[in-house]
Structures are given as C-alpha cells and as structure tokens.
Amino acid sequence: MDTTNTSNDTEAYSPAGSWDVYFASGRRFRPPTPSELANLEPHTGQGRRRILDIGCGTGTLTGILHASGHDVTGLDFSPEAIRQALADHPGPGYVLADADQDGPGGLGALAGPYDLIVCRLVVAFITDLHRFMRRASSLLADDGHLYVMTPIAEELPPERRSHAQTRAQIAALAASWTESSVREIEDHAHLTLSGLYRPVTGTSTRR
C-alpha cells in the first residue's frame, strides 16, 4: 500500500498506530492513478451520481468526484483526516464514522441508496468483511456498484502483506456477488461488484 512517504508504514498501520498522527505528519495514501479513474468512469460518467467514498482519508478522490459534478459523501474515522479533507477539498459532505462498525457510529449512520460506493485501500483493515459487505450492499441502489481497490498480497514484500488481500481472498469476495469483475493493475486488484451479495461461506443477504 503505497504512500507519499513510505518510511515506517508498518508502524502506522499497526493497531497501536494513530491515524490522526499519520495524517497530521503529512503522510498520505497513494493518489488515484489515471488507470484507476478510467476504471471508475463507466460508473461516474452518465449524469450526476450519488457516491459514497468509504475511507476517504484527506479527501483526494472525494474531491475529484465532486468536481466532476457528483453528489459525494466521504467517510473516515480519523478526525484529522476529515479536518484536512474539509480544508483541502471543500464541497463534498464528510462523515466522521468507523466503517468497521455497524451502528450509529459506523455505516449505520448513513442513509442510502448510493449509485456508487468506493472502498479504496480499506478492506484489509476491516475486521468483519461479511458484515461490512452486507451493510455496503444495503446502501446500494438497485443498479448501484461497489468499487473495491486493494493491494495484492502476493505482489508485495512480506512486511507489507498484512495490509493486503491474497488472490484467493479477492476471488472469494468477487464470487460472493452475483455480478463482479476483477482487474489487476500493477500490484493492486480493482473489483466492481453489484447485484446480490451472498457470502460464499454464509447465508444470502438481499437488498
């Protein structure tokens, strides 16, 4: 998972690390690449869309989507990230909430439907991915899409693999949705998910 300053990244991502300290130090997650924006374009290029950016950080992608004319909400659980997003990318709405929780302080604080939910460099930090996906599914419009970008563990050095998904995990996630596509670009997987979410090891969940 690349950042603009990669020194001591494993400390920043550890449970003892502070995301507020991370963002206050000036460190950032990698910005969206042209290829990533091109992957998103089929879901953002047809009129004004209602979009949720989960794990928006300091709002770089949130701001890009807002500047394209969409109704965008960014969500992050770091007050420092939200503070910087409001300062650097005003215009979108921002929500301080924990995407790893399913209550008023988490995704339960949101009201759908959304045409597009973006989950960029986040899923490796989610402790209960089935719960997260069920909630994300419930927030999508009937024809909405969930876009997930995650590092591929096999493409990373050992010290960074805990912050990525294996190809087997990525395949299982894609198989849990009735409609899915997966593209590998460099060391990241880009998933577009829609339809019915049915965990491959659990009970079907329907919107």
C-alpha positions as a Python dict, from the first residue, in 0.01 Angstrom:
ca = {
    (1, 'M'): (0, 0, 0),
    (2, 'D'): (199, 298, -125),
    (3, 'T'): (206, 641, 36),
    (4, 'T'): (387, 961, -45),
    (5, 'N'): (619, 884, 246),
    (6, 'T'): (672, 513, 300),
    (7, 'S'): (905, 520, 600),
    (8, 'N'): (778, 319, 898),
    (9, 'D'): (449, 234, 723),
    (10, 'T'): (412, -87, 921),
    (11, 'E'): (406, 114, 1243),
    (12, 'A'): (138, 346, 1105),
    (13, 'Y'): (-82, 52, 1011),
    (14, 'S'): (-38, -138, 1336),
    (15, 'P'): (-316, -142, 1598),
    (16, 'A'): (-103, 85, 1818),
    (17, 'G'): (-60, 338, 1541),
    (18, 'S'): (-267, 653, 1530),
    (19, 'W'): (-425, 756, 1204),
    (20, 'D'): (-453, 1111, 1335),
    (21, 'V'): (-77, 1120, 1390),
    (22, 'Y'): (-26, 959, 1050),
    (23, 'F'): (-225, 1225, 865),
    (24, 'A'): (-101, 1513, 1083),
    (25, 'S'): (257, 1417, 988),
    (26, 'G'): (178, 1492, 624),
    (27, 'R'): (172, 1131, 507),
    (28, 'R'): (-87, 1025, 251),
    (29, 'F'): (-215, 717, 76),
    (30, 'R'): (-127, 690, -291),
    (31, 'P'): (-340, 925, -502),
    (32, 'P'): (-577, 787, -766),
    (33, 'T'): (-396, 694, -1085),
    (34, 'P'): (-527, 763, -1437),
    (35, 'S'): (-597, 391, -1484),
    (36, 'E'): (-799, 383, -1162),
    (37, 'L'): (-1004, 686, -1264),
    (38, 'A'): (-1061, 522, -1601),
    (39, 'N'): (-1197, 212, -1423),
    (40, 'L'): (-1439, 432, -1230),
    (41, 'E'): (-1553, 632, -1532),
    (42, 'P'): (-1824, 388, -1653),
    (43, 'H'): (-1995, 437, -1316),
    (44, 'T'): (-1944, 812, -1291),
    (45, 'G'): (-1975, 940, -1647),
    (46, 'Q'): (-2351, 918, -1701),
    (47, 'G'): (-2507, 1214, -1524),
    (48, 'R'): (-2499, 1318, -1160),
    (49, 'R'): (-2443, 1022, -926),
    (50, 'R'): (-2481, 982, -552),
    (51, 'I'): (-2146, 844, -436),
    (52, 'L'): (-2008, 729, -101),
    (53, 'D'): (-1630, 725, -58),
    (54, 'I'): (-1553, 492, 236),
    (55, 'G'): (-1215, 553, 396),
    (56, 'C'): (-1181, 884, 217),
    (57, 'G'): (-876, 995, 414),
    (58, 'T'): (-790, 1355, 331),
    (59, 'G'): (-1045, 1363, 51),
    (60, 'T'): (-839, 1349, -267),
    (61, 'L'): (-1068, 1112, -459),
    (62, 'T'): (-1376, 1258, -289),
    (63, 'G'): (-1281, 1598, -425),
    (64, 'I'): (-1216, 1464, -775),
    (65, 'L'): (-1558, 1301, -787),
    (66, 'H'): (-1727, 1613, -652),
    (67, 'A'): (-1550, 1830, -911),
    (68, 'S'): (-1697, 1600, -1178),
    (69, 'G'): (-2046, 1709, -1071),
    (70, 'H'): (-2149, 1425, -841),
    (71, 'D'): (-2319, 1429, -502),
    (72, 'V'): (-2036, 1282, -293),
    (73, 'T'): (-2001, 1193, 74),
    (74, 'G'): (-1663, 1099, 219),
    (75, 'L'): (-1641, 883, 531),
    (76, 'D'): (-1342, 834, 757),
    (77, 'F'): (-1286, 763, 1126),
    (78, 'S'): (-988, 993, 1165),
    (79, 'P'): (-1087, 1342, 1281),
    (80, 'E'): (-757, 1475, 1145),
    (81, 'A'): (-825, 1326, 801),
    (82, 'I'): (-1172, 1481, 795),
    (83, 'R'): (-1031, 1817, 908),
    (84, 'Q'): (-782, 1815, 622),
    (85, 'A'): (-1043, 1698, 373),
    (86, 'L'): (-1273, 1986, 465),
    (87, 'A'): (-984, 2232, 428),
    (88, 'D'): (-833, 2093, 108),
    (89, 'H'): (-1140, 1962, -72),
    (90, 'P'): (-1446, 2162, 34),
    (91, 'G'): (-1775, 2088, -136),
    (92, 'P'): (-1842, 1719, -65),
    (93, 'G'): (-2015, 1614, 254),
    (94, 'Y'): (-1796, 1442, 511),
    (95, 'V'): (-1897, 1199, 785),
    (96, 'L'): (-1681, 1104, 1083),
    (97, 'A'): (-1760, 734, 1133),
    (98, 'D'): (-1591, 395, 1156),
    (99, 'A'): (-1656, 176, 853),
    (100, 'D'): (-1563, -127, 1065),
    (101, 'Q'): (-1872, -73, 1282),
    (102, 'D'): (-2237, -129, 1200),
    (103, 'G'): (-2417, 116, 1425),
    (104, 'P'): (-2476, 491, 1468),
    (105, 'G'): (-2101, 548, 1488),
    (106, 'G'): (-2037, 337, 1179),
    (107, 'L'): (-2204, 261, 847),
    (108, 'G'): (-2539, 258, 1026),
    (109, 'A'): (-2514, 638, 1036),
    (110, 'L'): (-2562, 654, 659),
    (111, 'A'): (-2878, 654, 454),
    (112, 'G'): (-2872, 515, 101),
    (113, 'P'): (-2925, 449, -171),
    (114, 'Y'): (-2596, 527, -338),
    (115, 'D'): (-2528, 475, -708),
    (116, 'L'): (-2163, 405, -636),
    (117, 'I'): (-1973, 314, -320),
    (118, 'V'): (-1596, 342, -340),
    (119, 'C'): (-1385, 139, -97),
    (120, 'R'): (-1026, 221, -177),
    (121, 'L'): (-734, 69, 18),
    (122, 'V'): (-967, -17, 306),
    (123, 'V'): (-1083, -380, 307),
    (124, 'A'): (-760, -520, 452),
    (125, 'F'): (-831, -320, 768),
    (126, 'I'): (-1192, -440, 809),
    (127, 'T'): (-1221, -699, 1087),
    (128, 'D'): (-1559, -844, 976),
    (129, 'L'): (-1568, -827, 598),
    (130, 'H'): (-1901, -1014, 567),
    (131, 'R'): (-2071, -762, 796),
    (132, 'F'): (-1914, -476, 606),
    (133, 'M'): (-2023, -614, 269),
    (134, 'R'): (-2378, -676, 389),
    (135, 'R'): (-2406, -318, 506),
    (136, 'A'): (-2250, -182, 187),
    (137, 'S'): (-2492, -392, -16),
    (138, 'S'): (-2786, -249, 179),
    (139, 'L'): (-2670, 105, 98),
    (140, 'L'): (-2652, 49, -279),
    (141, 'A'): (-2923, 145, -525),
    (142, 'D'): (-3073, -148, -714),
    (143, 'D'): (-2844, -76, -1009),
    (144, 'G'): (-2557, 50, -794),
    (145, 'H'): (-2198, -71, -784),
    (146, 'L'): (-1937, -123, -516),
    (147, 'Y'): (-1584, -45, -631),
    (148, 'V'): (-1306, -200, -426),
    (149, 'M'): (-936, -141, -472),
    (150, 'T'): (-692, -345, -264),
    (151, 'P'): (-324, -436, -280),
    (152, 'I'): (-249, -794, -385),
    (153, 'A'): (-53, -970, -110),
    (154, 'E'): (146, -1194, -346),
    (155, 'E'): (281, -885, -525),
    (156, 'L'): (414, -720, -208),
    (157, 'P'): (718, -780, 12),
    (158, 'P'): (644, -990, 321),
    (159, 'E'): (642, -697, 562),
    (160, 'R'): (353, -532, 375),
    (161, 'R'): (132, -833, 306),
    (162, 'S'): (-77, -797, 621),
    (163, 'H'): (-225, -482, 470),
    (164, 'A'): (-335, -654, 150),
    (165, 'Q'): (-562, -933, 27),
    (166, 'T'): (-443, -1258, -123),
    (167, 'R'): (-565, -1358, -467),
    (168, 'A'): (-773, -1630, -301),
    (169, 'Q'): (-940, -1373, -75),
    (170, 'I'): (-1004, -1144, -370),
    (171, 'A'): (-1157, -1430, -571),
    (172, 'A'): (-1382, -1527, -278),
    (173, 'L'): (-1502, -1171, -242),
    (174, 'A'): (-1583, -1147, -612),
    (175, 'A'): (-1763, -1483, -601),
    (176, 'S'): (-1985, -1354, -318),
    (177, 'W'): (-2161, -1112, -553),
    (178, 'T'): (-2386, -1216, -838),
    (179, 'E'): (-2211, -970, -1068),
    (180, 'S'): (-1842, -897, -1043),
    (181, 'S'): (-1534, -811, -1240),
    (182, 'V'): (-1172, -810, -1127),
    (183, 'R'): (-879, -637, -1294),
    (184, 'E'): (-519, -646, -1178),
    (185, 'I'): (-322, -330, -1243),
    (186, 'E'): (36, -343, -1121),
    (187, 'D'): (18, -469, -761),
    (188, 'H'): (-349, -382, -696),
    (189, 'A'): (-679, -554, -769),
    (190, 'H'): (-974, -347, -883),
    (191, 'L'): (-1314, -509, -820),
    (192, 'T'): (-1651, -389, -944),
    (193, 'L'): (-1932, -563, -752),
    (194, 'S'): (-2308, -544, -789),
    (195, 'G'): (-2631, -739, -757),
    (196, 'L'): (-2692, -980, -471),
    (197, 'Y'): (-2431, -1026, -202),
    (198, 'R'): (-2411, -1390, -97),
    (199, 'P'): (-2113, -1477, 122),
    (200, 'V'): (-1957, -1793, -11),
    (201, 'T'): (-1945, -1933, 342),
    (202, 'G'): (-2274, -1793, 479),
    (203, 'T'): (-2638, -1711, 419),
    (204, 'S'): (-2752, -1495, 130),
    (205, 'T'): (-2820, -1133, 203),
    (206, 'R'): (-3065, -944, -18),
    (207, 'R'): (-3118, -575, -52),
}
